[in-house]
């Protein structure tokens, strides 16, 4: 199973939705608060040209935001993508 990392902020409702989705599927993830870890925030912008949260990674692959992960789940391909 690939490692899930979610770059978040405390006030982001989409971040919470992503975490709730993973929790409902009993998937373990690491949450990185970019409001306090500015180096990680800068890395998202510079390395991935990504300026919003959540930024969701499976291993080192940027999958996208909550809508992207929810779409994978709706298409029944999320677990396949994580395998």
Beta strands, then each sheet from edge to edge (+ up, - down):
strand 1: 4-8
strand 2: 29-33
strand 3: 55-58
strand 4: 61-64
sheet 1: 2+ 1+ 3- 4+
end
